[in-house]
Amino acid sequence: MLTKRLRSQIEWHFYNYPADLALYNERVREIAESGLTVNYDRIGSGGNTPGSPTERKAIMLEALEQERSWATVVRNTFVAFQFEPEYEIMTELYINRRKYKEILCNGLWQSTFWRWRDRWLEYAYKWAQKFNLL
């Protein structure tokens, strides 16, 4: 059952999906590109951390898994509703940042809007549970 707090949390990730995805991609690129240049101060020192640089990068990428999972939750929800009438409303609301009252002016009933919103948020909630995000 979705509480008001859970709805708000899930919707926050919908509204911030482009920024979340861009930030995740930037962090992945930083991790992947780290250590590509030679640090002459550390040559021959052996370093204090065990393991190879590849293993350390894999561990750092695993730490980013939760952020990727929220982006995946949002993407999976949009894909699931791509061929449904809700998709246009989702796009207007979260991507184009239109207020729901503006969307209602286009002939959509308020009760239909709230029912559809609950439907796609419930779907996203199930994905978030699958990824152990909530």
N, C-alpha and C positions, 0 to 999 in steps of 0.2 A: 504494500500500500504506500502510495506516494504522499508524503507530508508536504506542507508548504515549504519547509526548509530544503527538502530534497528537490522539489521542483525548482526552487530558486538556484540551487547549486547546479543542477543539470542545465538549466537555461543559461546560466552564466557561461558555461562552456560552449553552448551554441552561439551566443553573442560574440565570444572571443575566439572562435575557431580559427579564423585566418591568422590571428596574432599567435595563438598557441602553436599552430602548425609551423609558422615561420620561425618562431623561437626554437622549437624542437629541431627543425632542420639546421638552424644555425649552430646549435649546440653539438649536433652530430658531426657537422663539418669541422668544428673546432677540435673535437676529440679525434676525428680521423686524421686531421692534418697536424696534430700535435706531435712533436718529436721527429718531424721530417727533416729538420735542419740539424746540423752538428752543433753541439754545445761543447766547445773545446775545454771549458773549465771542468767538465765531468769525465773527460776521457781517461780511462784507466782507474777511475775511482771505484768502479763497481756499483756505486749507488747504495742507498740504504734500504731500498724496497726490493723484496724478492720477486722473482718472476720476470717474464719478458715484457717488453713494452706492449706487445699485442694483447697479452693477458690483461694488463692494466687497462687498456682501452676497452676491452670487452666488459670488464667490471664497471667502468664508467658509463658505458652505453646501457648496461642493465639498470643502472640507477635512473636513467631517463625513461625507463619502460612505462612508468605511470603516466607521464605526460603524453607519450605516444598513444597510450590506451585511451585517454580522453579524446584525443583527436580521432582515433578509430571509432569510438562510440558515436561521435557526431557524424562522421562520414558514413558509417553503416546505417544510421537512421535516415540520412538523406537519400542514400541509395535504395533503402527499403521502400520509401514513399515516392520514389522518382516518377512512377506512373500512376500515382493517386492524385486526387484533387488537392490533398493537403500539401503537396510539394510546392505549389505556387505560393501558398500562404506561408509556409516555412521560409521560403526564399525571400519573400517580401519582408517578413518579420525579422529574420536573423541576418541575412546577407545585405539586403537593401536598407535595413534599420528603420522601416516604417512602423509607426505606432499602430496598435491593433485597432484603434478607432478609425484611423485612415483606411485600414483594410476593410472594416465593416461598411464604409461608405460605398464600396464597390458592389453592394448587394448581398453580402454574406451576413447571415443572421448571427447574432451574438452567441446564442446557444450552440450553433454549429461550430463556431470558432473555438469555444471552450472545450467542446467534445473532441474535436480534432486535435487540439493542443494536448489534451490529456492522453489521447491515443499515441501520439508520437513521443511524448515524454515518458509514457509507460514503456514503450519500446526501447528508448534510450536507457531507461532505468534497468531493464533486463540485461542489456549489454554491459552496463556499468557493474552490475552484480557479477556477471560472467568474468569480468576482468578484476574482480575484487577491489573495485574503486570505492564502493560504498559499504 
